Amino acid sequence: MYMIESKGGAIACMLLALLFLGTWPAIMTLTERRGRLPQHTYLDYTLTNLLAAVIIALTLGEIGPSRPNFITQLSQDNWQSVMFAMAGGIVLSLGNLATQYAWAYVGLSVTEVITASITVVIGTTLNYFLDDRINRAEVLFPGVACFLIAVCFGSAVHKSNAADNKSKLQDFKSLETASSFEMETVSGSNGLTKGKAKEGTAAFLIEIEKQRAIKVFGKSTIIGLAITFFAGICFSLFSPAFNLATNDQWHTLKHGVPKLNVYTAFFYFSVSAFVIALILNIRFLYWPILGLPRSSFKAYLNDWNGRDWSFLAGFLCGFGNGLQFMGGQAAGYAAADAVQALPLVSTFWGILLFGEYRRSSRRTYTLLISMLLMFIVAVAVLMASSGHRK
């Protein structure tokens, strides 16, 4: 079994995890904005997410003679730790499922800001005490404070950007009632040229609404924010549960039974996440929520539009979670929560892929830059708090 032993190796794992975990939500958002049903996307995603865990377990989990390897631990009497790992997988799966719908209602950047901040504030505090305070509190908690400041900026960014979009759309009575002549006329004066809308214009926003699977015009953002906060609570619990699975702080294992290694725990973690995602998304195919059209398992199997992107998202999330846990086992799971600074990456993709914040006001840009700077500081401070597990 391969073990990360140095602080530098742990930080490298965290940085790579940050890149992966900040990218996969952008890919999922891309498929939804192109009209693919989120149920179809998530079923594809969850397959490769589990496959990533299996690949990690059968490779890194089998390298080296130190401690019981992955396959050896499958037959050991360690069901108590397995339950903690599977509980972590369940809450993570529920959180990921919820964010699919939150992205549509309040945008990729805002969703990631709020969920990441809740995760860090609650999850980091729990992990700090579970890890017997191996991380430096005088460094760790100022980093948590930076996340709190960042979420305040994030909320302000959302409010300012929503006002900007409302101003852009004020010439449209409604997407459903406007005549085709009115749409063409007003769109032409608001950025539609040669059949393609310019990013950040009213026509661009309407184009997205027409294509996307989840229709959000005229719907309250309160729904999106409620879903976002639910996802954040779920995300705040998965890392502490995984911590308990690998370190047995509550002494639930029988005397002489080895603790679960990271790779075995991650395998069980991913299996439970897969099962929950499979059950819920198959149900949502036939009984959809939030006004989505009804689908079927046969329709899902025949839907190849964007399947390659969905598979890629699953791999990125799977390997990102695995790297986070590897870094956390070496340097403390509280420090590893630095990877929750996902908005650093997701905001970049939101701007590049979706034209978010294009043609926004100076106030929005100022708040956006302030938010990103606070996340950069938070990541640096949290990683500086890294300890060393004995």
N, C-alpha and C positions, 0 to 999 in steps of 0.2 A: 504494500500500500504506500503510495506516494504521499509524503507529508510536507507541507509548507512550514519551515522552521524559522526563517528569518523575517524580520519586520519589513525589509525591503521587498521580499517576495510576496508578503501579505498585501502590501500597498499596491504592488503591480497587479495582483488579482483584483483588488477593489477598483482600480482605474479601468481595467478591461471590462469588469462587470458593469461599471457605470456606463460605458459606451454601449454595450449590448442591451442593457435594461432600459436605456433611454431611446434606443432605436426601434425596438419591436413595437411599441405603441404607435409610432408614426406609420409603420407598415400596415398595422391593423386599421388605422384611420384612413389610410390611402384606399384600401379595398372597400370600406364602407362608403366613402365619398364617390367611388366609382359605381355604386349601386349594388354591391354584393351584400346579401343578408348577413348580419353579424353572427347568426346561428351557424351558417355554413363556414364562415371564416374561423370561428372558434373551434369547431369540430376538427378542422384541418390542423389548426394551431396546436391543439392539445395532443394530437398524435405525435408530432415531431418534438413537442416539449417532453413527453415521456421517453421518446427515443434518445434524446440528448442525455437524460439521466442514466439510461441503460448503457450508453456508450461510455460515459464517464466512469460508471461503476465497474464495467468489464475491462477498462484500461487502467486508469489511475488507481482504482480500487483493488487491483490485483498485482500492482508493481511493488516489489520489495517484501522482505520478510517481517517487518515490524508490525506488531499487534495482529489480531485476526483480520484477514482480508475479507472482501465483500462476500464471496461465495461461502466462506466458512461461517460468517455471522448469520446467514440465512437460516441455519438450522439450530442456532443457539436459543436458549430460553431468555429472550430479551424483549418479550412482548410489551412490557411497560414502556420502554423507550420507543418501541415501534409505534405505540399509540400516540405519543407526543409528536413524533415525526409526521404521522398521518393527520393529526389534528392541524398541524401547521400547513400541510398541503391543502386541506379543506378550506381553511380561511383564506389562503392565498388564491385558490381557485375562485371562491366567491368574490373576492376583491377584484380579480382580473375580469371576471364576467361583468361585474357592475360598471367597471370603467369603460367598457365598450360603449355603453349607452350614455355615460357621462360625457365622453369625448364629443359626442354628437350635439349635446345640449349646451355645454359651456366651453367647448374647445379643448384641444389637446394640451395647450400650455397651462391653462388654469386648472384643469383636472389634475395634471401631474404636480403642480405647485401645492395644491391643497392636500392631496393624498400623501405626497412625500413628506410634507411638514407634520401631519398627524402621525405618520409612521415614525418619524424621528423623535418627536416629543414623547410619545408613549413607549414605543419599542426600545429606543435607546436607554431610557430610564430603567425599564425592566431588565434589559440586558446588562446594564452596569451593575445592578445589585446581584443578578444571577451569576455573573462572572467574578463575584467576590472582589469587585472594585479594582480589577487589574488595569483598567484604563484610568488615566489621570483626570480626576474630577475637575480640577481647576482649568483644564484645557477642554475637556469634553463638553461640559455644560454651557460654556460660552458659545461653542459651536452649535449646540441646540438652540440657544438664543438667536443665533444668526438665522436659523431656519424659521423661527417665529417671526422675525422681522421680514424675511423673504416672503412669507405667506401673506403678510399685511400688504406688501408691495404687489403681490400677485392678485389679491382681491381688488386692489385699486386699478391694476392694469385691466382686469376683466370689466370693471364698471366703466372705465374710460373708453375701452375699445367697443363695448356694447353701445355706448352713446355715439361713438363715431359711426358705427354701422347703421344705427337708427337714423342718423342724419343723412347718410347716403341713400337710404331706402325711403325717405319721406315723400318722394315723388310718386311712389307706387302705392295705390290704395290697398291692394293685397295681391298676393301671388295668384290666388284662385279667381278673383273677380275682375282683374284687369283684362281688357280686351287685347287681342293680339296686336292691333294697330298701336294701342297705348304702350304695350310692352316694347315694341320695336322702336317707337318714337323716343320714349324716355330712356331706353337702354342705349340708343345711339348717342344721346346727350350725356350719358353717364359711363362711357367707357367701352361700348361695344363697337368694334371696328373689324370689318372684313370677316364677320362671323365668329370672331373670338374675342371674349371679354378680357379687358386688361385687369390684372390682379389688383385687388383692393377696391374695385369700383362696385357700384350697385349691381350692374349687370353680372359681374363676376360672382357676387354673393347669390344672385338668383340662379345662375347657371349651376352652382354647387347644389343648391336646394333641389333643383329639378332632377339631378343625377343621383343624389345620395339615397341610401336605403332608409335612413331614419329622417323623417321630415320634422323640422324644428321650427319653421316660421310660425309665429303666432302662439307658440307654446311658452309657458313660464319657465324661466331659468331656475326657479325654485326647485323644480323636479330634478334638474340636472345637479344642482348643488346638494340636494338631499342624497342622491345616489352617490355623489362624490364623497360625502362625509361617511356614508356607510362603507364605501370601499376603503377609505383611509383607516377606519377602525379595524377592518379585516387585515389590512396590510401591517398594522402595528403589532399584531399578535403572532404572525407566522414565524418571525425570527426568534422571539423568546421561546416559542414551542420547540423550534429546531434546536435551540441552545440546550433546553432540558433533555432533548432526545440524545444529544451527543455527549453531554457532561454529567447527567444524572445528579443534579444538585439536590434533588429531593430524596435521593437514596431509595429509589423504588426497585432497583435491580437486586436479585439475590446475591448473597456473598459469593465471590469468585467468578461471577459472570462479567465478562468484559463490557465496557461501554461501547455503544454503537460508534463506528467510525463515520466520518462525514459522508462517505460514498454510500454506505448501506442506509444511513438515515435519509440521504437525498433520494435514494431509490424508492423507499417507502413513502416519503413525502410526495414524490411525483406520481406514484401509483394512485394515492388517494385523490390528488388534484385531478388526475385523469378521469377517475370514476365519477366524481362529482360533476365535472364539466360535461361528461358524456350524458349522464342522466338528465341534467338541467337543459342542455341544448337540444337534445332530442325532444324533450317536452316542449320547448319553445318553438320547435319546428311546427308542431300541430296546434299549440296554444300560445301564439306569440304575444308579446307585451309591447306597450308603448305605440300601438297602432301599426306595427309591422305586418306585412302580408303573411298569410299562412303558407307553409311549405310542407315538405315531406322528406323522408329519408331518401326516397328514390330521386327526388329533385336535387337533394344535396349531392348525391353520388354523381349526378350528371352535370353538376355545376363546376366547370373547370376554369371559369373566368376569375383569375386572381388566386387560384389554388397554390401556385408556386410561391407567391408572396406570403400567403398564409403559412405555408410550410416553413419558409425562412423565418417568419416571426416566432414560430414555436421553437426552432433551434436556438435563435438568439436569446430568447427568454430562458430556455433550459440551461444553456451554457452560462448565461449571466448569473442565474441563481446559484449554480454550482460554484462558480468563482467567488461569489459573495460569501458562501458558507466556508469555502476553503480558507479565504482570508480571515474570516471571523474566528474560525477555530484556532488560528495561529496568533492573531493580534487582539482578539476580543470582539464579540459580536456588536458591542456598542460602537466601536470604531468603524466596523464594517457597514454600519447604517449610513455611512457617508455616501454609499452608492445610491441612496434615495434622492440625491440631488439630480434626479432625472431631468428636471426642466432645463438644465444646462444643455443637454443633448436634444431633448424633445422640442424645445423652443426653436433650436437651429433647424430641425427637420420641418417644424410647423411653418417657418418662414420660407424655407427653400422649396418644400413640396406643395404647400397649401396656400401660400400667399398670405398667411396670417400677419396682421399688423401693417400690411401694405397700405399706403395712402391714409394712415392714421394721423391723429393730431400730435403736435409736439409734446403735449402732456403725456400721451400714451407712450411715446418713445422714451421720454425721461423716466417714467415709472418702470418700463420694461428693462432699461439698462440698469437701473438701481436694483431691481429684483435679481438680475443675473449676477451682478457684482456681489450681492449678499450670498448667493449660492456658492460662488467661487470661494469666498472667505470661509463659508461653513464647511465645505469639503476639505480645505486646507487645515482648518482647525481640528475637525474630527479625526482626520488621518494622523495629525500630529499627536493625538491622544492615544495612539496605538500602544498596547502593552505587549506582554509575552506570556502565553499560557505555559505553566510549568508541567 
